[in-house]
Amino acid sequence: MRGNDVFHRLRQLHVCNSRSLSTTTTIRSRFPKPQTSKNSNAPVIDIDPDILKWNKLISSHMRNGHCDSALRVFNAMSRRSSVSYNAMISGYLRNGRFHLARDLFDKMPQRDLVSWNVMLTGYVRNRRLGDARKLFDLMPERDVVSWNAMLSGYAQNGYVDEARVVFDSMLEKNSISWNGLLAAYVQNGRIEEGRQLFESKLDWDLISWNCLMGGFVNQKRLGDARRLFDQMPVRDEISWNTMISGYAQDGDLSEARRLFEESPLRDVFTWTSMVSGYVQNGMLDEARKVFDEMPEKNEVSYNSMIAGYVQCKQMDLARELFEAMPFRSISSWNTMITGYCQNGGIDQARKLFDMMPQRDSVSWAAIIAGYAQNSHYEEALNMFVEMKRDGESLNRATFSCALSTCADIAALELGKQVHGQAVKTGYETGCFVGNALLGMYFKCGSIGEAYNVFEGIEAKDIVSWNTMLAGYARHGFCKQALMVFESMKMAGLRPDEITMVGVLSACSHTGLTDRGAEYFYSMDKDYGIMPTSKHYTCMIDLLGRAGRFDEALDLMKNMPFEPDGAAWGALLGACRIHGNTELGEKAAEMVFKMEPHNTGMYVLLSNLYAASGRWVDVGRMRSKMKDVGVQKVPGYSWVEVQNKIHKFAVGDCFHPDKARIYAFLEELDLKMKLEGYVSSTKLVLHDVEEEEKEHMLKYHSEKLAVAFGILTIPAGRPIRVIKNLRVCEDCHNAIKYISKIVGRLIILRDSHRFHHFNEGTCSCGDYW
């Protein structure tokens, strides 16, 4: 059993939550002198049998959520006791009707200490710590329950220092007080302070021993946990399970097994800890052996074993065990659905989904993510809509999946609709959904909306900043990307490896070679980040694009590890830009050794040969691809019009508006040539006449998508197109002319970056 299970049990001993932003010193000075209720003038409890009967009825109605019925009973009472009021107030608080609870509390003819504590506890449990603190300050008297309520409110919300001030201010403390503070230290990672508190007292409850031991286990301090375990005057199942699971999760299965054999108190959780330990370490045979020996199995036992098979892609064995389960929870179904989705079995996943007797938000999130991961984007969005119709509450995971799907196909209008739903639920200001919104808007080419979302995220994390930085970089806005980088550091966040990839990419996309080199060589010194293969690849790309091939090769020779396929691929891409066929051949040869099925590299080298007029070598590349079994990935482009995604292939003849599109392209072609446009026929990988090459270039998928967008999207709105491959030089040049002729902003997202075409220029500065 994990340390968190111990925390859960400890939490049951305490009153719960709320917040204060005061400093420790301020709180200490503001806390009133402790008072107790020893000389209380509280009214005597009325034991009138009629009142007792009515009070029980009020409590019953409130437990069932029938607040109005409880109020009718309360209003019908000829006499009421303080218990009557307390039952109503407690019920209102339990059902989230705080204003009614406070209103009734204020109207009480005479309040006793229980009344104050009921109101205080209700505020704390519902995370309204500001209201709780105000009420606490107004209390005419307090007992240990009052103080424990405030202590737990601070502790459970992470304000450990404030909780300590409350603790130190208490004249009377009980085990709940001590356990509450200890749990606060442990749960917030302040394990040393927790240890000091523990050592200051001798008569700790068993649950406290387990709590501190669980904290050590969670921090992977198994030596400290074991010493505490060995010192325990008495142990229960939680003690043994905590140590066994700790060793198992740390990969020390031999010690976990030894303790398992030694344990005098084995329950189903003990056995399951061993199963989970073996599963987490990929030892499925050992896990299954323990599983089969279990005298008793529960849902967690089955799910652990099934999850092990799923992780190892053994879906047949997972399904066999799933079918053998005597009882299946929603979690069991969800594990199987996720497994099929992750292993390419989306059809089997959908069949299981349709068979489920009951679904939860995780079920929907799993199937939506499954469709998206298997490139069934339309089905993913349909399931999101179906989930809403089914009445299932949309959670953060489903919003994230839906937004990621919209981002993958650049469905901006659909993404905005999902955003609207997120606003209604209040998720858009949190990091999880907020970051997904950031990614969606950037991938759809809507930078303004991305910025607005970023500003609206209440507590930005490292992912928020990295997404913003990388988004600007992919769009070619290096200045803004580097401003985000500087702002991030000013906000107190330390850059990580992903941050520096974004910074180097920003420099690469805009040709800031020297500045990029400065960032690269200062990573270790300034931020303690050792460059990885991704950072070296960015630098090779940066130097290669600038034509500084000698420096790029020197960097590759001096890398602390062998260059991988990505590094050689970056060099090959630079060689294509600069027409360096000799070095390009060497780079391609290295890539083919490491990644023989990398289609893009064959195409890059073929383009290099074609641009040099080496048609024999182009043919040789085709033959080599055929021999290796590599097929060229067909190019597709998508454009969203009125919430519908339109897909185009080169020379597309299936679109219902093909005649209008082709006629418009012919018209544009004439106007472009008058403006000075010349087709880049050197890019055609066929040794044919120039006129035929021009015709082949004219109907590339991105040109068709752009033309259709201009014809159908109202003037004044950007044309947003996505392509699965890198845009070719001719299309890039043509779209610049088109943007000037029609006076439209055209945003093209290819496999490498974004291009914002406007008034005949591109945001990339022709540097891509």
BELNORMO-V14464 format. One record per residue. RES is the residue in one small letter. PSI is psi in radians with two decimals (none if undefined). BURIAL is # if it has 24 or more other C-alpha atoms within 12 Angstrom, else .. D_FIRST is the distance of its C-alpha to the first C-alpha in Angstrom with 2 decimals. Layout:
RES_PSI_BURIAL_D_FIRST ; RES_PSI_BURIAL_D_FIRST
This chain:
m_2.40_#_0.00 ; r_2.83_#_3.81 ; g_-0.49_#_6.72 ; n_-0.53_#_8.17 ; d_-0.65_#_6.57 ; v_-0.75_#_8.24 ; f_-0.64_#_11.17 ; h_-0.75_#_11.55 ; r_-0.68_._12.08 ; l_-0.70_#_14.32 ; r_-0.54_#_16.13 ; q_-0.34_._17.12 ; l_-0.20_#_19.08 ; h_2.78_#_21.07 ; v_2.74_#_23.78 ; c_-2.58_#_23.19 ; n_2.90_#_24.86 ; s_3.07_#_28.17 ; r_2.63_#_29.86 ; s_2.45_#_32.61 ; l_0.20_._34.06 ; s_2.68_._35.95 ; t_2.86_._35.76 ; t_-0.74_._34.52 ; t_-0.73_._38.12 ; t_-0.75_._39.35 ; i_-0.74_#_36.75 ; r_-0.69_._37.54 ; s_-0.48_._41.22 ; r_-0.36_._40.79 ; f_2.28_#_38.63 ; p_2.80_#_40.98 ; k_2.30_._41.49 ; p_2.40_#_38.88 ; q_2.62_#_40.30 ; t_3.01_._39.24 ; s_0.46_._40.42 ; k_-0.56_._42.05 ; n_0.66_._45.51 ; s_2.48_._44.48 ; n_0.48_._47.23 ; a_2.53_._44.85 ; p_2.67_._46.63 ; v_2.41_._46.32 ; i_2.25_._44.15 ; d_2.18_._46.52 ; i_0.38_._45.96 ; d_2.16_._48.49 ; p_-0.58_._47.26 ; d_-0.74_._48.30 ; i_-0.72_#_46.32 ; l_-0.72_._43.24 ; k_-0.81_._43.71 ; w_-0.69_#_44.11 ; n_-0.72_#_41.08 ; k_-0.67_._38.88 ; l_-0.70_#_40.36 ; i_-0.84_#_39.67 ; s_-0.69_#_35.99 ; s_-0.82_._35.76 ; h_-0.76_#_37.38 ; m_-0.69_#_35.15 ; r_-0.53_._31.91 ; n_0.13_._33.29 ; g_0.24_._34.29 ; h_1.29_._37.99 ; c_-0.69_#_39.10 ; d_-0.68_._42.74 ; s_-0.71_._42.92 ; a_-0.71_#_41.47 ; l_-0.67_#_44.10 ; r_-0.72_._46.87 ; v_-0.79_#_45.91 ; f_-0.79_#_45.76 ; n_-0.46_._49.16 ; a_-0.19_._50.69 ; m_2.26_._49.92 ; s_-0.57_._53.12 ; r_2.53_._51.18 ; r_2.58_#_47.77 ; s_3.01_#_45.66 ; s_-0.51_#_43.22 ; v_-0.60_#_40.48 ; s_-0.85_#_42.09 ; y_-0.77_#_41.85 ; n_-0.66_#_38.30 ; a_-0.73_#_37.25 ; m_-0.81_#_38.96 ; i_-0.82_#_37.57 ; s_-0.71_#_33.97 ; g_-0.77_#_34.46 ; y_-0.78_#_35.96 ; l_-0.74_#_33.14 ; r_-0.55_#_30.52 ; n_0.25_#_32.53 ; g_0.27_._33.06 ; r_1.30_#_36.71 ; f_-0.71_#_36.83 ; h_-0.61_._40.59 ; l_-0.68_#_41.37 ; a_-0.82_#_39.08 ; r_-0.66_#_40.74 ; d_-0.78_._44.17 ; l_-0.67_#_43.81 ; f_-0.76_#_42.40 ; d_-0.46_._45.48 ; k_-0.09_._47.78 ; m_2.27_._46.54 ; p_-0.56_._49.58 ; q_2.11_#_47.57 ; r_2.42_#_43.98 ; d_3.08_#_41.99 ; l_-0.62_#_39.01 ; v_-0.71_#_36.69 ; s_-0.84_#_38.32 ; w_-0.77_#_37.68 ; n_-0.63_#_34.02 ; v_-0.82_#_33.50 ; m_-0.76_#_35.06 ; l_-0.84_#_33.23 ; t_-0.67_#_29.79 ; g_-0.78_#_30.67 ; y_-0.80_#_31.60 ; v_-0.78_#_28.47 ; r_-0.46_#_26.11 ; n_0.39_#_28.02 ; r_0.57_#_27.98 ; r_1.18_#_31.68 ; l_-0.54_#_31.54 ; g_-0.82_._35.18 ; d_-0.66_#_36.38 ; a_-0.75_#_34.11 ; r_-0.72_#_35.56 ; k_-0.76_._39.10 ; l_-0.73_#_38.58 ; f_-0.74_#_37.05 ; d_-0.45_#_40.16 ; l_-0.23_._42.42 ; m_2.25_#_40.94 ; p_-0.43_#_43.67 ; e_2.73_#_41.16 ; r_2.60_#_37.45 ; d_-3.03_#_35.08 ; v_-0.50_#_31.61 ; v_-0.73_#_30.20 ; s_-0.86_#_32.29 ; w_-0.72_#_31.17 ; n_-0.59_#_27.45 ; a_-0.83_#_27.95 ; m_-0.71_#_29.41 ; l_-0.86_#_26.95 ; s_-0.62_#_23.95 ; g_-0.83_#_25.98 ; y_-0.81_#_26.48 ; a_-0.80_#_23.04 ; q_-0.31_#_21.19 ; n_0.18_#_23.64 ; g_0.04_#_23.34 ; y_1.32_#_26.51 ; v_-0.69_#_25.23 ; d_-0.74_#_28.74 ; e_-0.68_#_30.11 ; a_-0.66_#_27.38 ; r_-0.64_#_28.34 ; v_-0.76_#_31.97 ; v_-0.82_#_31.29 ; f_-0.82_#_29.36 ; d_-0.40_#_32.28 ; s_-0.16_#_34.78 ; m_2.24_#_33.45 ; l_-0.58_._35.66 ; e_2.19_#_33.27 ; k_2.54_#_29.51 ; n_-3.04_._26.96 ; s_-0.55_#_23.29 ; i_-0.66_#_22.49 ; s_-0.89_#_24.60 ; w_-0.81_#_22.99 ; n_-0.61_#_19.36 ; g_-0.77_#_20.43 ; l_-0.70_#_21.97 ; l_-0.82_#_19.20 ; a_-0.63_#_16.66 ; a_-0.79_#_19.45 ; y_-0.82_#_19.86 ; v_-0.84_#_16.24 ; q_-0.43_#_15.74 ; n_0.27_#_19.12 ; g_0.14_._18.60 ; r_1.12_#_21.04 ; i_-0.58_#_19.01 ; e_-0.69_._22.22 ; e_-0.60_#_23.59 ; g_-0.71_#_20.44 ; r_-0.75_#_20.89 ; q_-0.73_._24.55 ; l_-0.74_#_23.92 ; f_-0.70_#_21.59 ; e_-0.22_._24.34 ; s_-0.03_._26.98 ; k_2.56_._25.89 ; l_-0.69_._25.22 ; d_1.13_._24.13 ; w_2.58_#_20.64 ; d_2.79_#_18.45 ; l_-0.65_#_15.31 ; i_-0.53_#_13.36 ; s_-0.70_#_15.17 ; w_-0.81_#_14.30 ; n_-0.63_#_10.56 ; c_-0.91_#_11.60 ; l_-0.71_#_13.77 ; m_-0.74_#_11.56 ; g_-0.63_#_8.95 ; g_-0.76_#_12.24 ; f_-0.72_#_13.41 ; v_-0.78_#_10.53 ; n_-0.49_#_11.15 ; q_0.22_#_14.77 ; k_0.42_#_14.47 ; r_1.22_._15.99 ; l_-0.49_#_14.40 ; g_-0.83_._17.57 ; d_-0.72_#_17.36 ; a_-0.73_#_13.72 ; r_-0.67_#_14.88 ; r_-0.71_._18.02 ; l_-0.72_#_16.36 ; f_-0.77_#_14.18 ; d_-0.42_._17.53 ; q_-0.19_._19.33 ; m_2.29_#_17.28 ; p_-0.48_._19.76 ; v_2.58_._17.31 ; r_2.63_#_13.69 ; d_-3.00_#_11.66 ; e_-0.65_#_8.81 ; i_-0.69_#_6.43 ; s_-0.90_#_8.47 ; w_-0.77_#_8.34 ; n_-0.65_#_4.79 ; t_-0.80_#_4.82 ; m_-0.73_#_8.12 ; i_-0.84_#_7.90 ; s_-0.59_#_5.95 ; g_-0.86_#_8.30 ; y_-0.72_#_11.19 ; a_-0.79_#_10.70 ; q_-0.46_#_10.73 ; d_-0.03_#_13.61 ; g_0.01_#_15.46 ; d_1.28_._15.74 ; l_-0.48_#_15.14 ; s_-0.76_._17.53 ; e_-0.65_._15.72 ; a_-0.75_#_12.35 ; r_-0.66_#_14.53 ; r_-0.78_._16.35 ; l_-0.64_#_13.50 ; f_-0.79_#_12.43 ; e_-0.54_._16.11 ; e_-0.39_._16.39 ; s_2.20_._13.67 ; p_-0.16_._15.74 ; l_1.43_._13.09 ; r_2.14_#_11.67 ; d_-3.02_#_10.67 ; v_-0.50_#_10.30 ; f_-0.59_#_6.51 ; t_-0.87_#_7.32 ; w_-0.76_#_10.11 ; t_-0.58_#_8.72 ; s_-0.72_#_6.57 ; m_-0.75_#_10.13 ; v_-0.85_#_11.91 ; s_-0.68_#_10.35 ; g_-0.83_#_11.05 ; y_-0.73_#_14.53 ; v_-0.82_#_15.13 ; q_-0.39_#_14.46 ; n_0.26_._16.90 ; g_0.28_#_19.43 ; m_1.26_#_19.42 ; l_-0.62_#_19.86 ; d_-0.78_._21.84 ; e_-0.70_#_19.27 ; a_-0.75_#_16.55 ; r_-0.60_#_19.09 ; k_-0.80_._19.97 ; v_-0.73_#_16.51 ; f_-0.78_#_16.38 ; d_-0.45_._19.85 ; e_-0.16_._19.08 ; m_2.23_._16.33 ; p_-0.42_._17.95 ; e_2.37_._16.31 ; k_2.56_#_15.14 ; n_-3.06_#_14.12 ; e_-0.71_#_14.79 ; v_-0.66_#_11.55 ; s_-0.88_#_12.39 ; y_-0.81_#_15.90 ; n_-0.62_#_15.27 ; s_-0.77_#_13.23 ; m_-0.73_#_16.22 ; i_-0.74_#_18.76 ; a_-0.63_#_17.52 ; g_-0.80_#_17.96 ; y_-0.69_#_21.48 ; v_-0.78_#_22.24 ; q_-0.55_#_21.41 ; c_0.24_#_23.70 ; k_0.43_#_26.33 ; q_1.21_._26.41 ; m_-0.50_#_27.00 ; d_-0.76_._28.89 ; l_-0.64_#_25.99 ; a_-0.75_#_23.65 ; r_-0.67_#_26.33 ; e_-0.77_._26.83 ; l_-0.66_#_23.22 ; f_-0.77_#_23.36 ; e_-0.48_._26.57 ; a_-0.15_._25.16 ; m_2.30_._22.36 ; p_-0.36_._23.30 ; f_2.39_._21.98 ; r_2.15_#_21.64 ; s_3.01_._20.13 ; i_-0.64_#_21.53 ; s_-0.66_#_18.55 ; s_-0.82_#_19.60 ; w_-0.76_#_23.15 ; n_-0.66_#_22.32 ; t_-0.76_#_20.53 ; m_-0.75_#_23.67 ; i_-0.80_#_26.04 ; t_-0.72_#_24.51 ; g_-0.84_#_24.68 ; y_-0.74_#_28.32 ; c_-0.74_#_29.19 ; q_-0.34_#_27.84 ; n_0.41_#_29.67 ; g_0.09_._33.00 ; g_1.02_#_32.82 ; i_-0.56_#_33.57 ; d_-0.74_._35.76 ; q_-0.65_#_33.10 ; a_-0.75_#_30.67 ; r_-0.65_#_33.35 ; k_-0.77_._34.01 ; l_-0.72_#_30.40 ; f_-0.76_#_30.44 ; d_-0.41_._33.62 ; m_-0.24_._32.24 ; m_2.26_._29.22 ; p_-0.44_._29.67 ; q_2.47_._27.98 ; r_2.72_#_27.15 ; d_-3.08_#_25.38 ; s_-0.52_#_26.01 ; v_-0.66_#_23.53 ; s_-0.84_#_25.65 ; w_-0.74_#_28.78 ; a_-0.67_#_27.45 ; a_-0.79_#_26.46 ; i_-0.63_#_29.93 ; i_-0.81_#_31.76 ; a_-0.65_#_30.05 ; g_-0.81_#_30.75 ; y_-0.76_#_34.42 ; a_-0.77_#_34.66 ; q_-0.47_#_33.05 ; n_0.33_#_35.48 ; s_0.36_._38.41 ; h_1.24_#_39.08 ; y_-0.72_#_39.51 ; e_-0.74_#_41.72 ; e_-0.65_#_39.35 ; a_-0.81_#_36.46 ; l_-0.62_#_38.55 ; n_-0.69_._39.77 ; m_-0.60_#_36.23 ; f_-0.77_#_35.61 ; v_-0.73_#_38.76 ; e_-0.66_._37.80 ; m_-0.74_#_34.43 ; k_-0.74_._36.35 ; r_-0.57_._38.82 ; d_-0.16_._36.14 ; g_0.06_._35.11 ; e_2.33_._31.57 ; s_2.32_#_30.72 ; l_2.23_#_30.80 ; n_-3.12_#_27.76 ; r_-0.67_#_27.47 ; a_-0.75_#_26.43 ; t_-0.68_#_29.45 ; f_-0.76_#_31.77 ; s_-0.75_#_30.67 ; c_-0.80_#_31.27 ; a_-0.73_#_34.62 ; l_-0.67_#_35.75 ; s_-0.66_#_34.90 ; t_-0.79_#_36.94 ; c_-0.68_#_39.83 ; a_-0.71_#_39.68 ; d_-0.57_#_39.87 ; i_0.22_#_43.07 ; a_0.69_#_44.42 ; a_1.38_#_44.57 ; l_-0.80_#_45.23 ; e_-0.74_#_46.55 ; l_-0.69_#_43.60 ; g_-0.67_#_41.29 ; k_-0.64_#_43.14 ; q_-0.73_._42.62 ; v_-0.70_#_38.85 ; h_-0.75_#_39.11 ; g_-0.70_._40.95 ; q_-0.66_#_38.17 ; a_-0.65_#_35.64 ; v_-0.73_._37.96 ; k_-0.59_._38.06 ; t_-0.18_._34.28 ; g_0.22_._34.14 ; y_-0.28_#_31.93 ; e_-0.35_#_34.67 ; t_-0.11_#_34.22 ; g_2.77_#_30.53 ; c_-0.74_#_29.74 ; f_-0.97_#_28.03 ; v_-0.65_#_31.03 ; g_-0.75_#_33.51 ; n_-0.64_#_32.90 ; a_-0.68_#_33.29 ; l_-0.74_#_36.54 ; l_-0.89_#_37.69 ; g_-0.70_#_37.26 ; m_-0.85_#_38.99 ; y_-0.69_#_41.99 ; f_-0.77_#_42.44 ; k_-0.38_#_42.27 ; c_0.04_#_44.75 ; g_0.34_#_47.05 ; s_1.45_#_46.92 ; i_-0.66_#_46.58 ; g_-0.82_._47.74 ; e_-0.64_#_45.07 ; a_-0.75_#_42.41 ; y_-0.74_#_43.65 ; n_-0.72_._43.59 ; v_-0.78_#_39.96 ; f_-0.78_#_39.04 ; e_-0.50_#_40.87 ; g_-0.20_#_39.08 ; i_2.12_#_35.50 ; e_-0.78_._34.55 ; a_1.56_._32.08 ; k_2.35_#_32.89 ; d_-3.08_#_30.35 ; i_-0.56_#_31.21 ; v_-0.69_#_31.13 ; s_-0.87_#_33.74 ; w_-0.76_#_36.05 ; n_-0.68_#_35.67 ; t_-0.74_#_36.41 ; m_-0.79_#_39.47 ; l_-0.86_#_40.69 ; a_-0.60_#_40.29 ; g_-0.85_#_41.90 ; y_-0.71_#_44.97 ; a_-0.80_#_45.15 ; r_-0.46_#_45.20 ; h_-0.05_#_47.93 ; g_0.20_#_50.00 ; f_1.33_#_49.87 ; c_-0.71_#_49.27 ; k_-0.82_._50.58 ; q_-0.67_#_48.11 ; a_-0.79_#_45.22 ; l_-0.49_#_46.06 ; m_-0.69_._46.51 ; v_-0.72_#_42.96 ; f_-0.81_#_41.86 ; e_-0.69_._43.76 ; s_-0.65_._42.53 ; m_-0.78_#_38.92 ; k_-0.65_._39.48 ; m_-0.49_._41.32 ; a_-0.05_._38.39 ; g_0.14_._36.31 ; l_2.38_._34.22 ; r_2.21_#_34.17 ; p_2.56_#_35.24 ; d_-3.00_#_32.93 ; e_-0.69_#_33.90 ; i_-0.66_#_34.24 ; t_-0.82_#_36.48 ; m_-0.51_#_38.82 ; v_-0.74_#_39.10 ; g_-0.74_#_40.28 ; v_-0.83_#_42.73 ; l_-0.64_#_44.21 ; s_-0.70_#_44.47 ; a_-0.76_#_46.35 ; c_-0.67_#_48.81 ; s_-0.72_#_49.16 ; h_-0.31_#_49.92 ; t_0.14_#_52.71 ; g_0.36_#_54.14 ; l_1.25_#_53.21 ; t_-0.90_#_53.14 ; d_-0.70_._53.78 ; r_-0.69_#_51.41 ; g_-0.69_#_48.66 ; a_-0.67_#_49.37 ; e_-0.79_._49.08 ; y_-0.74_#_45.60 ; f_-0.83_#_44.56 ; y_-0.13_._45.83 ; s_-0.01_._44.41 ; m_-0.86_#_40.78 ; d_-0.79_._39.66 ; k_-0.79_._41.86 ; d_-0.57_._41.24 ; y_0.02_._37.62 ; g_0.50_._36.08 ; i_2.04_._35.66 ; m_2.22_._36.70 ; p_2.35_#_38.51 ; t_-3.10_#_36.83 ; s_-0.57_#_38.70 ; k_-0.68_#_38.67 ; h_-0.70_#_40.45 ; y_-0.68_#_42.97 ; t_-0.71_#_43.62 ; c_-0.73_#_44.38 ; m_-0.67_#_46.83 ; i_-0.72_#_48.50 ; d_-0.75_#_48.93 ; l_-0.84_#_50.30 ; l_-0.72_#_52.80 ; g_-0.76_#_53.76 ; r_-0.52_#_54.53 ; a_-0.02_#_56.76 ; g_0.22_#_58.57 ; r_1.19_#_57.57 ; f_-0.61_#_56.81 ; d_-0.74_._57.60 ; e_-0.66_._54.99 ; a_-0.74_#_52.42 ; l_-0.69_#_53.16 ; d_-0.72_._53.02 ; l_-0.70_#_49.60 ; m_-0.63_#_48.40 ; k_-0.57_._49.87 ; n_0.14_._48.18 ; m_2.55_._44.67 ; p_-0.02_._42.00 ; f_2.90_._41.04 ; e_2.40_._43.06 ; p_2.40_#_43.96 ; d_-3.04_#_42.12 ; g_-0.61_#_43.57 ; a_-0.69_#_42.99 ; a_-0.83_#_45.01 ; w_-0.60_#_47.89 ; g_-0.68_#_47.74 ; a_-0.70_#_48.22 ; l_-0.71_#_51.20 ; l_-0.72_#_52.62 ; g_-0.68_#_52.38 ; a_-0.65_#_54.31 ; c_-0.64_#_56.89 ; r_-0.71_#_57.50 ; i_-0.73_#_58.16 ; h_0.03_#_60.65 ; g_0.48_#_62.10 ; n_1.47_#_61.21 ; t_-0.71_#_61.41 ; e_-0.89_._61.45 ; l_-0.59_#_58.22 ; g_-0.70_#_56.71 ; e_-0.70_#_57.38 ; k_-0.77_._55.68 ; a_-0.75_#_52.58 ; a_-0.70_#_52.50 ; e_-0.72_#_52.85 ; m_-0.69_#_49.73 ; v_-0.77_#_47.76 ; f_-0.54_#_48.93 ; k_-0.69_._47.73 ; m_-0.67_._44.21 ; e_1.30_._43.98 ; p_-0.29_._46.67 ; h_0.36_._45.66 ; n_1.68_#_45.70 ; t_-0.73_#_48.32 ; g_-0.61_#_48.85 ; m_-0.63_#_50.07 ; y_-0.73_#_52.71 ; v_-0.73_#_53.96 ; l_-0.81_#_54.13 ; l_-0.67_#_56.24 ; s_-0.72_#_58.39 ; n_-0.69_#_59.04 ; l_-0.76_#_60.07 ; y_-0.76_#_62.46 ; a_-0.72_#_63.86 ; a_-0.42_#_64.55 ; s_0.01_#_66.52 ; g_0.34_._68.40 ; r_1.29_._66.99 ; w_-0.51_#_66.90 ; v_-0.72_._66.86 ; d_-0.57_#_63.59 ; v_-0.78_#_62.22 ; g_-0.64_._63.12 ; r_-0.65_._61.55 ; m_-0.72_#_58.26 ; r_-0.75_#_58.43 ; s_-0.70_._59.05 ; k_-0.71_._56.21 ; m_-0.71_#_53.78 ; k_-0.74_._55.03 ; d_-0.70_._54.69 ; v_-0.33_._51.09 ; g_0.45_._50.23 ; v_2.29_._49.61 ; q_2.43_._50.80 ; k_2.26_._51.66 ; v_2.16_._49.34 ; p_2.52_._51.61 ; g_2.33_#_51.92 ; y_2.63_#_51.06 ; s_2.56_#_51.40 ; w_2.56_#_50.14 ; v_2.43_#_51.50 ; e_2.20_#_50.35 ; v_2.08_#_53.14 ; q_0.92_._52.65 ; n_0.18_._48.96 ; k_2.38_._49.78 ; i_2.18_#_48.98 ; h_2.26_#_52.03 ; k_2.38_#_51.61 ; f_2.51_#_54.44 ; a_2.91_#_55.18 ; v_2.33_#_58.12 ; g_0.51_#_61.35 ; d_2.26_#_59.50 ; c_0.25_._61.81 ; f_-0.28_._59.49 ; h_2.40_._58.96 ; p_-0.42_._61.06 ; d_0.44_._62.61 ; k_-0.68_#_63.42 ; a_-0.80_._67.17 ; r_-0.67_._66.84 ; i_-0.82_#_64.33 ; y_-0.66_#_66.54 ; a_-0.69_._69.66 ; f_-0.67_#_68.00 ; l_-0.66_#_66.88 ; e_-0.73_._70.47 ; e_-0.76_._71.69 ; l_-0.66_#_69.19 ; d_-0.72_#_70.13 ; l_-0.77_._73.76 ; k_-0.66_._72.94 ; m_-0.72_#_70.61 ; k_-0.59_._73.35 ; l_-0.50_._75.77 ; e_-0.15_._73.32 ; g_0.11_._73.24 ; y_2.37_#_70.26 ; v_2.25_#_70.53 ; s_2.47_#_68.16 ; s_1.28_#_66.17 ; t_-0.26_#_67.36 ; k_-0.27_#_66.25 ; l_-0.23_#_62.70 ; v_2.20_#_63.70 ; l_0.68_#_62.56 ; h_2.43_#_65.68 ; d_1.36_._69.16 ; v_3.08_._71.09 ; e_2.70_._73.74 ; e_-0.71_._72.93 ; e_-0.70_._73.65 ; e_-0.62_._71.17 ; k_-0.73_._68.54 ; e_-0.72_#_69.08 ; h_-0.69_._68.62 ; m_-0.61_#_65.34 ; l_-0.49_#_63.97 ; k_-0.52_#_65.16 ; y_0.62_#_62.66 ; h_2.67_#_59.35 ; s_-0.66_#_56.44 ; e_-0.57_#_55.90 ; k_-0.70_#_59.59 ; l_-0.76_#_59.44 ; a_-0.73_#_56.39 ; v_-0.78_#_58.08 ; a_-0.79_#_61.31 ; f_-0.68_#_59.64 ; g_-0.74_#_57.78 ; i_-0.67_#_61.07 ; l_-0.48_#_62.74 ; t_-0.39_#_60.11 ; i_2.23_#_58.25 ; p_2.56_._60.32 ; a_2.54_._62.08 ; g_-0.28_._60.34 ; r_2.49_._56.86 ; p_2.64_#_55.33 ; i_2.06_#_55.19 ; r_2.08_#_51.66 ; v_2.48_#_51.41 ; i_2.42_#_48.59 ; k_2.49_#_49.28 ; n_-0.26_#_46.93 ; l_3.05_#_48.98 ; r_2.38_#_50.63 ; v_2.42_#_53.81 ; c_2.86_#_56.94 ; e_-0.68_#_59.60 ; d_-0.80_#_62.15 ; c_-0.68_#_59.96 ; h_-0.78_#_58.91 ; n_-0.74_#_62.57 ; a_-0.72_#_63.62 ; i_-0.49_#_61.08 ; k_-0.81_#_62.34 ; y_-0.74_#_65.80 ; i_-0.75_#_64.57 ; s_-0.60_#_62.80 ; k_-0.73_#_66.11 ; i_-0.77_#_68.27 ; v_-0.16_#_66.28 ; g_0.72_._65.09 ; r_2.59_#_61.43 ; l_2.16_#_58.16 ; i_2.10_#_56.44 ; i_2.04_#_52.82 ; l_2.17_#_51.83 ; r_2.02_#_48.35 ; d_-2.94_#_48.44 ; s_-0.17_._45.80 ; h_-0.67_#_46.28 ; r_-3.06_#_47.09 ; f_2.62_#_48.88 ; h_2.14_#_52.64 ; h_1.82_#_54.31 ; f_2.23_#_57.92 ; n_2.24_#_60.36 ; e_0.65_._64.13 ; g_0.11_#_64.39 ; t_2.88_#_61.74 ; c_2.53_#_58.08 ; s_-0.38_#_55.38 ; c_-0.15_#_54.61 ; g_0.53_._58.13 ; d_0.52_#_58.59 ; y_1.49_#_56.02 ; w_none_#_53.40
